[in-house]
Amino acid sequence: MYLRYPLSYVDVVDLLAERGLEIDRSTIYRWAQTFGPELAC
């Protein structure tokens, strides 16, 4: 969602929390750094 929409990491954490997933924003940051380039292609 972060790569497709202009959401902050905190917004993504909040969206996931609504769905029952407790994830830290640094995890989202690392995920975006790791998989972002692959998804951007």
PQR file with spaces between the fields and no chain letter, atoms N, CA, C, O and H, PARSE charges and radii, in Angstrom:
ATOM       1  N    MET     1       0.811   -1.193    0.000 -0.4000 1.5000
ATOM       2  CA   MET     1       0.000    0.000    0.000 -0.0000 2.0000
ATOM       3  C    MET     1       0.854    1.256    0.000  0.5500 1.7000
ATOM       4  O    MET     1       0.503    2.262   -0.618 -0.5500 1.4000
ATOM       5  N    TYR     2       1.960    1.188    0.688 -0.4000 1.5000
ATOM       6  CA   TYR     2       2.811    2.372    0.812 -0.0000 2.0000
ATOM       7  C    TYR     2       3.324    2.825   -0.545  0.5500 1.7000
ATOM       8  O    TYR     2       3.415    4.025   -0.801 -0.5500 1.4000
ATOM       9  H    TYR     2       2.245    0.372    1.190  0.4000 1.0000
ATOM      10  N    LEU     3       3.658    1.890   -1.409 -0.4000 1.5000
ATOM      11  CA   LEU     3       4.243    2.259   -2.696 -0.0000 2.0000
ATOM      12  C    LEU     3       3.192    2.756   -3.688  0.5500 1.7000
ATOM      13  O    LEU     3       3.507    3.500   -4.617 -0.5500 1.4000
ATOM      14  H    LEU     3       3.584    0.915   -1.201  0.4000 1.0000
ATOM      15  N    ARG     4       1.965    2.347   -3.487 -0.4000 1.5000
ATOM      16  CA   ARG     4       0.917    2.748   -4.415 -0.0000 2.0000
ATOM      17  C    ARG     4       0.211    4.028   -3.985  0.5500 1.7000
ATOM      18  O    ARG     4      -0.234    4.807   -4.828 -0.5500 1.4000
ATOM      19  H    ARG     4       1.709    1.742   -2.732  0.4000 1.0000
ATOM      20  N    TYR     5       0.110    4.243   -2.696 -0.4000 1.5000
ATOM      21  CA   TYR     5      -0.590    5.400   -2.157 -0.0000 2.0000
ATOM      22  C    TYR     5       0.357    6.198   -1.270  0.5500 1.7000
ATOM      23  O    TYR     5       1.270    5.626   -0.675 -0.5500 1.4000
ATOM      24  H    TYR     5       0.471    3.611   -2.011  0.4000 1.0000
ATOM      25  N    PRO     6       0.157    7.500   -1.171 -0.5600 1.5000
ATOM      26  CA   PRO     6       1.041    8.334   -0.337  0.2800 2.0000
ATOM      27  C    PRO     6       0.732    8.188    1.156  0.5500 1.7000
ATOM      28  O    PRO     6       0.194    9.108    1.773 -0.5500 1.4000
ATOM      29  N    LEU     7       1.069    7.040    1.731 -0.4000 1.5000
ATOM      30  CA   LEU     7       0.824    6.777    3.147 -0.0000 2.0000
ATOM      31  C    LEU     7       2.137    6.827    3.912  0.5500 1.7000
ATOM      32  O    LEU     7       3.190    6.465    3.386 -0.5500 1.4000
ATOM      33  H    LEU     7       1.506    6.293    1.231  0.4000 1.0000
ATOM      34  N    SER     8       2.066    7.274    5.141 -0.4000 1.5000
ATOM      35  CA   SER     8       3.253    7.220    5.992 -0.0000 2.0000
ATOM      36  C    SER     8       3.355    5.813    6.582  0.5500 1.7000
ATOM      37  O    SER     8       2.412    5.025    6.508 -0.5500 1.4000
ATOM      38  H    SER     8       1.211    7.569    5.568  0.4000 1.0000
ATOM      39  N    TYR     9       4.505    5.516    7.163 -0.4000 1.5000
ATOM      40  CA   TYR     9       4.681    4.210    7.791 -0.0000 2.0000
ATOM      41  C    TYR     9       3.702    4.033    8.944  0.5500 1.7000
ATOM      42  O    TYR     9       3.211    2.930    9.181 -0.5500 1.4000
ATOM      43  H    TYR     9       5.271    6.155    7.223  0.4000 1.0000
ATOM      44  N    VAL    10       3.417    5.115    9.657 -0.4000 1.5000
ATOM      45  CA   VAL    10       2.463    5.054   10.773 -0.0000 2.0000
ATOM      46  C    VAL    10       1.060    4.749   10.239  0.5500 1.7000
ATOM      47  O    VAL    10       0.306    4.007   10.869 -0.5500 1.4000
ATOM      48  H    VAL    10       3.816    6.011    9.464  0.4000 1.0000
ATOM      49  N    ASP    11       0.708    5.319    9.080 -0.4000 1.5000
ATOM      50  CA   ASP    11      -0.593    5.018    8.473 -0.0000 2.0000
ATOM      51  C    ASP    11      -0.705    3.536    8.135  0.5500 1.7000
ATOM      52  O    ASP    11      -1.745    2.921    8.371 -0.5500 1.4000
ATOM      53  H    ASP    11       1.321    5.921    8.568  0.4000 1.0000
ATOM      54  N    VAL    12       0.352    2.966    7.587 -0.4000 1.5000
ATOM      55  CA   VAL    12       0.340    1.551    7.233 -0.0000 2.0000
ATOM      56  C    VAL    12       0.231    0.697    8.499  0.5500 1.7000
ATOM      57  O    VAL    12      -0.501   -0.292    8.513 -0.5500 1.4000
ATOM      58  H    VAL    12       1.197    3.465    7.395  0.4000 1.0000
ATOM      59  N    VAL    13       0.947    1.067    9.554 -0.4000 1.5000
ATOM      60  CA   VAL    13       0.866    0.344   10.824 -0.0000 2.0000
ATOM      61  C    VAL    13      -0.568    0.401   11.354  0.5500 1.7000
ATOM      62  O    VAL    13      -1.087   -0.605   11.838 -0.5500 1.4000
ATOM      63  H    VAL    13       1.542    1.871    9.543  0.4000 1.0000
ATOM      64  N    ASP    14      -1.205    1.559   11.268 -0.4000 1.5000
ATOM      65  CA   ASP    14      -2.588    1.699   11.725 -0.0000 2.0000
ATOM      66  C    ASP    14      -3.545    0.835   10.913  0.5500 1.7000
ATOM      67  O    ASP    14      -4.448    0.212   11.471 -0.5500 1.4000
ATOM      68  H    ASP    14      -0.783    2.376   10.875  0.4000 1.0000
ATOM      69  N    LEU    15      -3.348    0.795    9.592 -0.4000 1.5000
ATOM      70  CA   LEU    15      -4.191   -0.043    8.742 -0.0000 2.0000
ATOM      71  C    LEU    15      -4.041   -1.520    9.100  0.5500 1.7000
ATOM      72  O    LEU    15      -5.025   -2.256    9.157 -0.5500 1.4000
ATOM      73  H    LEU    15      -2.614    1.301    9.139  0.4000 1.0000
ATOM      74  N    LEU    16      -2.801   -1.944    9.341 -0.4000 1.5000
ATOM      75  CA   LEU    16      -2.569   -3.340    9.705 -0.0000 2.0000
ATOM      76  C    LEU    16      -3.115   -3.649   11.091  0.5500 1.7000
ATOM      77  O    LEU    16      -3.600   -4.755   11.331 -0.5500 1.4000
ATOM      78  H    LEU    16      -2.001   -1.346    9.295  0.4000 1.0000
ATOM      79  N    ALA    17      -3.043   -2.683   12.008 -0.4000 1.5000
ATOM      80  CA   ALA    17      -3.579   -2.875   13.364 -0.0000 2.0000
ATOM      81  C    ALA    17      -5.093   -3.058   13.315  0.5500 1.7000
ATOM      82  O    ALA    17      -5.645   -3.832   14.097 -0.5500 1.4000
ATOM      83  H    ALA    17      -2.649   -1.785   11.813  0.4000 1.0000
ATOM      84  N    GLU    18      -5.768   -2.360   12.410 -0.4000 1.5000
ATOM      85  CA   GLU    18      -7.212   -2.534   12.241 -0.0000 2.0000
ATOM      86  C    GLU    18      -7.558   -3.949   11.819  0.5500 1.7000
ATOM      87  O    GLU    18      -8.660   -4.435   12.072 -0.5500 1.4000
ATOM      88  H    GLU    18      -5.320   -1.731   11.774  0.4000 1.0000
ATOM      89  N    ARG    19      -6.601   -4.604   11.172 -0.4000 1.5000
ATOM      90  CA   ARG    19      -6.804   -5.974   10.710 -0.0000 2.0000
ATOM      91  C    ARG    19      -6.227   -7.004   11.671  0.5500 1.7000
ATOM      92  O    ARG    19      -6.173   -8.192   11.353 -0.5500 1.4000
ATOM      93  H    ARG    19      -5.706   -4.208   10.967  0.4000 1.0000
ATOM      94  N    GLY    20      -5.791   -6.548   12.856 -0.4000 1.5000
ATOM      95  CA   GLY    20      -5.325   -7.462   13.890 -0.0000 2.0000
ATOM      96  C    GLY    20      -3.848   -7.785   13.857  0.5500 1.7000
ATOM      97  O    GLY    20      -3.417   -8.713   14.542 -0.5500 1.4000
ATOM      98  H    GLY    20      -5.834   -5.583   13.114  0.4000 1.0000
ATOM      99  N    LEU    21      -3.052   -7.056   13.087 -0.4000 1.5000
ATOM     100  CA   LEU    21      -1.614   -7.309   13.006 -0.0000 2.0000
ATOM     101  C    LEU    21      -0.853   -6.206   13.736  0.5500 1.7000
ATOM     102  O    LEU    21      -0.971   -5.031   13.389 -0.5500 1.4000
ATOM     103  H    LEU    21      -3.402   -6.302   12.531  0.4000 1.0000
ATOM     104  N    GLU    22      -0.083   -6.583   14.732 -0.4000 1.5000
ATOM     105  CA   GLU    22       0.729   -5.620   15.482 -0.0000 2.0000
ATOM     106  C    GLU    22       2.136   -5.625   14.897  0.5500 1.7000
ATOM     107  O    GLU    22       2.917   -6.541   15.155 -0.5500 1.4000
ATOM     108  H    GLU    22       0.012   -7.538   15.013  0.4000 1.0000
ATOM     109  N    ILE    23       2.458   -4.607   14.115 -0.4000 1.5000
ATOM     110  CA   ILE    23       3.750   -4.507   13.447 -0.0000 2.0000
ATOM     111  C    ILE    23       4.334   -3.129   13.726  0.5500 1.7000
ATOM     112  O    ILE    23       3.617   -2.129   13.676 -0.5500 1.4000
ATOM     113  H    ILE    23       1.824   -3.862   13.906  0.4000 1.0000
ATOM     114  N    ASP    24       5.611   -3.070   14.013 -0.4000 1.5000
ATOM     115  CA   ASP    24       6.283   -1.800   14.274 -0.0000 2.0000
ATOM     116  C    ASP    24       6.548   -1.077   12.962  0.5500 1.7000
ATOM     117  O    ASP    24       6.733   -1.711   11.923 -0.5500 1.4000
ATOM     118  H    ASP    24       6.193   -3.882   14.053  0.4000 1.0000
ATOM     119  N    ARG    25       6.565    0.262   13.013 -0.4000 1.5000
ATOM     120  CA   ARG    25       6.788    1.032   11.781 -0.0000 2.0000
ATOM     121  C    ARG    25       8.173    0.809   11.194  0.5500 1.7000
ATOM     122  O    ARG    25       8.357    0.951    9.985 -0.5500 1.4000
ATOM     123  H    ARG    25       6.415    0.777   13.857  0.4000 1.0000
ATOM     124  N    SER    26       9.161    0.459   12.031 -0.4000 1.5000
ATOM     125  CA   SER    26      10.491    0.176   11.485 -0.0000 2.0000
ATOM     126  C    SER    26      10.475   -1.093   10.631  0.5500 1.7000
ATOM     127  O    SER    26      11.266   -1.226    9.697 -0.5500 1.4000
ATOM     128  H    SER    26       9.013    0.344   13.013  0.4000 1.0000
ATOM     129  N    THR    27       9.580   -2.015   10.951 -0.4000 1.5000
ATOM     130  CA   THR    27       9.427   -3.220   10.132 -0.0000 2.0000
ATOM     131  C    THR    27       8.893   -2.848    8.755  0.5500 1.7000
ATOM     132  O    THR    27       9.357   -3.372    7.743 -0.5500 1.4000
ATOM     133  H    THR    27       8.937   -1.906   11.710  0.4000 1.0000
ATOM     134  N    ILE    28       7.923   -1.949    8.717 -0.4000 1.5000
ATOM     135  CA   ILE    28       7.381   -1.489    7.439 -0.0000 2.0000
ATOM     136  C    ILE    28       8.465   -0.776    6.638  0.5500 1.7000
ATOM     137  O    ILE    28       8.569   -0.956    5.424 -0.5500 1.4000
ATOM     138  H    ILE    28       7.546   -1.524    9.540  0.4000 1.0000
ATOM     139  N    TYR    29       9.265    0.029    7.318 -0.4000 1.5000
ATOM     140  CA   TYR    29      10.368    0.735    6.654 -0.0000 2.0000
ATOM     141  C    TYR    29      11.348   -0.259    6.027  0.5500 1.7000
ATOM     142  O    TYR    29      11.726   -0.111    4.865 -0.5500 1.4000
ATOM     143  H    TYR    29       9.181    0.175    8.303  0.4000 1.0000
ATOM     144  N    ARG    30      11.755   -1.264    6.791 -0.4000 1.5000
ATOM     145  CA   ARG    30      12.701   -2.260    6.261 -0.0000 2.0000
ATOM     146  C    ARG    30      12.083   -3.037    5.108  0.5500 1.7000
ATOM     147  O    ARG    30      12.766   -3.350    4.133 -0.5500 1.4000
ATOM     148  H    ARG    30      11.448   -1.384    7.735  0.4000 1.0000
ATOM     149  N    TRP    31      10.799   -3.348    5.212 -0.4000 1.5000
ATOM     150  CA   TRP    31      10.117   -4.067    4.144 -0.0000 2.0000
ATOM     151  C    TRP    31      10.120   -3.210    2.866  0.5500 1.7000
ATOM     152  O    TRP    31      10.390   -3.717    1.778 -0.5500 1.4000
ATOM     153  H    TRP    31      10.244   -3.094    6.003  0.4000 1.0000
ATOM     154  N    ALA    32       9.821   -1.918    3.005 -0.4000 1.5000
ATOM     155  CA   ALA    32       9.797   -1.031    1.842 -0.0000 2.0000
ATOM     156  C    ALA    32      11.182   -0.897    1.217  0.5500 1.7000
ATOM     157  O    ALA    32      11.303   -0.839   -0.007 -0.5500 1.4000
ATOM     158  H    ALA    32       9.602   -1.506    3.890  0.4000 1.0000
ATOM     159  N    GLN    33      12.235   -0.847    2.047 -0.4000 1.5000
ATOM     160  CA   GLN    33      13.600   -0.749    1.537 -0.0000 2.0000
ATOM     161  C    GLN    33      14.009   -2.025    0.811  0.5500 1.7000
ATOM     162  O    GLN    33      14.724   -1.970   -0.190 -0.5500 1.4000
ATOM     163  H    GLN    33      12.137   -0.894    3.041  0.4000 1.0000
ATOM     164  N    THR    34      13.560   -3.167    1.311 -0.4000 1.5000
ATOM     165  CA   THR    34      13.952   -4.455    0.727 -0.0000 2.0000
ATOM     166  C    THR    34      13.172   -4.776   -0.542  0.5500 1.7000
ATOM     167  O    THR    34      13.761   -5.144   -1.558 -0.5500 1.4000
ATOM     168  H    THR    34      12.979   -3.211    2.124  0.4000 1.0000
ATOM     169  N    PHE    35      11.846   -4.638   -0.488 -0.4000 1.5000
ATOM     170  CA   PHE    35      11.010   -5.085   -1.593 -0.0000 2.0000
ATOM     171  C    PHE    35      10.504   -3.960   -2.485  0.5500 1.7000
ATOM     172  O    PHE    35       9.954   -4.223   -3.554 -0.5500 1.4000
ATOM     173  H    PHE    35      11.367   -4.339    0.337  0.4000 1.0000
ATOM     174  N    GLY    36      10.680   -2.719   -2.066 -0.4000 1.5000
ATOM     175  CA   GLY    36      10.216   -1.575   -2.858 -0.0000 2.0000
ATOM     176  C    GLY    36      10.754   -1.527   -4.268  0.5500 1.7000
ATOM     177  O    GLY    36       9.982   -1.345   -5.210 -0.5500 1.4000
ATOM     178  H    GLY    36      11.126   -2.505   -1.197  0.4000 1.0000
ATOM     179  N    PRO    37      12.067   -1.686   -4.446 -0.5600 1.5000
ATOM     180  CA   PRO    37      12.599   -1.640   -5.813  0.2800 2.0000
ATOM     181  C    PRO    37      12.005   -2.714   -6.728  0.5500 1.7000
ATOM     182  O    PRO    37      11.804   -2.469   -7.918 -0.5500 1.4000
ATOM     183  N    GLU    38      11.727   -3.885   -6.190 -0.4000 1.5000
ATOM     184  CA   GLU    38      11.119   -4.946   -7.009 -0.0000 2.0000
ATOM     185  C    GLU    38       9.679   -4.609   -7.388  0.5500 1.7000
ATOM     186  O    GLU    38       9.231   -4.902   -8.497 -0.5500 1.4000
ATOM     187  H    GLU    38      11.890   -4.084   -5.224  0.4000 1.0000
ATOM     188  N    LEU    39       8.965   -3.990   -6.454 -0.4000 1.5000
ATOM     189  CA   LEU    39       7.568   -3.661   -6.715 -0.0000 2.0000
ATOM     190  C    LEU    39       7.421   -2.445   -7.608  0.5500 1.7000
ATOM     191  O    LEU    39       6.404   -2.292   -8.284 -0.5500 1.4000
ATOM     192  H    LEU    39       9.329   -3.752   -5.554  0.4000 1.0000
ATOM     193  N    ALA    40       8.422   -1.580   -7.622 -0.4000 1.5000
ATOM     194  CA   ALA    40       8.355   -0.346   -8.409 -0.0000 2.0000
ATOM     195  C    ALA    40       8.511   -0.609   -9.909  0.5500 1.7000
ATOM     196  O    ALA    40       8.134    0.236  -10.721 -0.5500 1.4000
ATOM     197  H    ALA    40       9.248   -1.705   -7.073  0.4000 1.0000
ATOM     198  N    CYS    41       9.051   -1.742  -10.281 -0.4000 1.5000
ATOM     199  CA   CYS    41       9.293   -2.049  -11.698 -0.0000 2.0000
ATOM     200  C    CYS    41       8.033   -2.367  -12.449  0.5500 1.7000
ATOM     201  O    CYS    41       8.081   -2.643  -13.647 -0.5500 1.4000
ATOM     202  H    CYS    41       9.357   -2.429   -9.621  0.4000 1.0000
